[in-house]
Amino acid sequence: MIDLERQGDVFVLRFDAPENRFRPDGLDAWHAALDRVEAAGSPAALVTTGTGKFYSNGLDLAWLLSPSEQGGATAAERETYIPRVLALMARILTFPTITVAAINGHAFGAGAQLSLAHDYRVMRTGRGYWCMPEIDLKAPLHPGMTAIIQARVPRQTAHELVVTGTRYDAETALAKRIVDRAVDEGALLPTAIGIAQGLAAKADP
């Protein structure tokens, strides 16, 4: 589900689950991988990326809302699910190394917000959209999620992406200053790793 490899001073975290949606076991694996990066000291940096056509589609609402006897969330998991997803975002936001999201495909909802928690974002051209679809799902944003959006993108862009649910391709996301680079598939990881490597000495040991 989570693969972590080191390339020089840069750790590359790849996550591979159905549409890379968040589940409790996946959240546990994220934190275990982040523990390893933190333990490495300085210099170090972190790049995260998904697999296939998804960076992350965010919350797993089908699992969350299904009866536990049919493989859905238990009552305890429902109660702690959103706080645990927010806790992962908070950890990335305050992580003691430079973090770069290499957005390989669709980044929707909480997956898009996770990318915003990183210091930098590189998005692949030609495949995938970055989108906050909550307005169309009639799902209110948690104040913590709104705060991440407001902290990372220009005010007009923040308003647009929240109230319209627009799907942004890489070029538009770059123009709207949601991402920092838009590159083709072959350049995605090298670009993200290059940014991270250049700032690895900034890690807080």
C-alpha positions in Angstrom: 0.0 0.0 0.0 2.9 2.4 0.8 6.3 2.1 -0.7 9.1 4.3 0.6 12.5 4.4 -1.1 15.5 6.8 -0.7 17.2 8.5 -3.6 20.1 10.4 -2.2 18.7 12.7 0.4 15.2 12.4 -1.0 12.6 9.9 0.2 10.0 9.0 -2.4 6.7 7.8 -0.9 4.4 6.0 -3.3 0.9 5.0 -2.3 -1.2 2.4 -4.0 -4.7 1.7 -3.0 -8.1 1.7 -4.8 -8.1 5.3 -6.2 -5.7 6.0 -3.4 -8.5 6.9 -1.1 -7.9 7.1 2.7 -8.6 4.1 4.9 -7.5 3.5 8.5 -4.8 1.0 7.5 -3.6 3.3 4.8 -3.4 6.2 7.3 -1.3 3.9 9.6 1.0 3.1 6.7 1.4 6.8 5.9 2.4 7.6 9.5 4.9 4.7 9.7 6.6 5.9 6.5 6.7 9.5 7.8 8.3 8.2 11.0 11.1 6.6 9.0 11.7 9.9 7.1 11.8 11.9 10.4 14.2 9.4 11.9 16.7 9.9 9.1 17.6 13.4 10.3 19.1 16.0 8.0 19.7 16.4 5.1 16.4 14.9 4.0 13.3 15.7 1.9 10.1 14.0 1.0 8.3 13.5 -2.3 4.9 11.8 -2.4 3.2 10.4 -5.4 0.3 8.1 -6.3 0.0 5.3 -8.8 -1.8 4.8 -12.1 -4.3 7.6 -12.9 -4.8 8.7 -9.3 -2.8 10.8 -6.9 -5.6 10.5 -4.4 -9.4 10.7 -4.6 -9.6 11.6 -1.0 -12.2 10.3 1.5 -13.5 6.8 1.0 -17.2 7.7 1.4 -18.5 4.4 0.1 -16.6 2.5 2.8 -17.4 5.1 5.5 -21.2 5.0 4.9 -21.5 1.2 4.3 -22.7 -1.0 7.2 -19.8 -2.6 9.0 -21.3 -6.1 8.5 -20.9 -5.5 4.7 -17.3 -4.4 5.0 -17.9 -0.8 5.8 -16.6 1.3 8.7 -17.3 0.5 12.3 -18.9 3.0 14.6 -15.5 3.7 16.1 -13.9 4.2 12.7 -16.7 6.6 11.6 -16.1 8.7 14.7 -12.3 9.0 14.2 -12.1 9.0 10.4 -12.2 12.7 9.6 -10.0 13.7 12.5 -7.4 11.1 11.4 -7.4 12.4 7.8 -7.0 15.9 9.1 -4.2 14.8 11.4 -2.3 13.4 8.3 -2.7 16.7 6.5 -1.5 18.6 9.6 1.6 16.3 9.9 2.5 17.0 6.3 1.9 20.7 6.7 4.3 20.9 9.7 6.7 18.1 8.6 10.3 18.9 9.5 11.6 18.4 5.9 10.7 20.0 2.6 7.7 18.1 1.1 6.8 18.0 -2.6 3.7 16.4 -4.0 4.2 14.8 -7.5 0.6 14.8 -8.7 0.5 11.9 -11.2 -3.2 11.9 -11.8 -6.5 12.9 -10.3 -6.4 14.7 -7.0 -9.9 15.2 -5.6 -11.3 16.4 -2.3 -9.1 15.4 0.6 -6.5 14.2 -1.9 -6.3 17.7 -3.4 -6.1 19.1 0.1 -3.3 16.7 1.0 -1.3 18.0 -1.9 -1.9 21.6 -0.7 -0.4 20.6 2.7 3.0 20.0 0.9 5.5 22.8 0.5 5.5 22.4 -3.3 3.3 20.8 -6.0 4.3 19.4 -9.4 1.5 18.2 -11.6 1.6 15.9 -14.6 0.2 17.3 -17.9 -2.1 15.2 -20.1 -3.8 13.3 -17.4 -5.8 14.0 -14.3 -7.6 16.9 -12.7 -7.2 18.8 -9.4 -10.6 19.4 -7.9 -12.6 20.3 -4.7 -16.0 18.7 -5.5 -17.6 19.2 -2.1 -19.9 21.9 -3.4 -21.5 19.4 -5.8 -21.6 16.7 -3.2 -23.4 19.1 -0.7 -20.6 18.3 1.7 -19.5 21.2 3.9 -15.8 21.7 4.3 -14.2 21.2 7.7 -12.7 24.5 8.9 -9.3 22.9 8.9 -9.6 22.0 5.3 -10.7 25.6 4.4 -7.7 26.9 6.3 -5.3 24.9 4.2 -6.9 26.1 1.0 -6.7 29.8 2.1 -3.1 29.4 3.2 -1.9 27.9 0.0 -3.6 29.5 -3.0 -4.5 33.1 -3.9 -7.8 34.4 -2.4 -9.7 34.5 -5.7 -8.6 31.0 -6.7 -9.6 29.7 -3.2 -13.0 31.2 -3.6 -13.4 29.8 -7.1 -12.3 26.3 -6.4 -14.5 26.1 -3.3 -17.8 27.5 -4.7 -17.6 26.1 -8.2 -16.0 22.7 -7.9 -14.0 23.4 -11.0 -11.8 20.6 -12.4 -8.3 22.0 -13.2 -5.9 20.4 -15.5 -2.2 20.9 -14.9 -1.8 23.9 -17.1 -4.8 25.7 -15.5 -3.8 24.7 -12.0 -0.4 26.3 -12.7 -2.0 29.5 -14.1 -4.3 29.6 -11.0 -1.2 29.1 -8.7 -2.6 25.9 -7.2 0.6 24.0 -8.3 4.2 25.2 -8.8 5.1 23.3 -11.9 3.3 21.5 -14.7 5.4 18.9 -16.6 4.9 15.8 -18.7 4.9 12.3 -17.2 8.5 11.6 -17.8 9.6 14.8 -16.0 7.2 14.5 -13.1 9.3 12.6 -10.5 12.7 14.0 -11.6 11.3 17.5 -11.3 9.8 16.9 -7.9 13.0 15.1 -6.7 15.1 18.0 -8.0 13.1 20.5 -6.0 13.3 18.3 -2.9 17.0 17.6 -3.3 17.9 21.3 -3.6 16.2 22.0 -0.3 17.0 18.8 1.6 19.6 20.7 3.8 16.7 22.7 5.2 15.4 19.7 7.2 15.1 20.2 10.9 17.3 17.5 12.4 
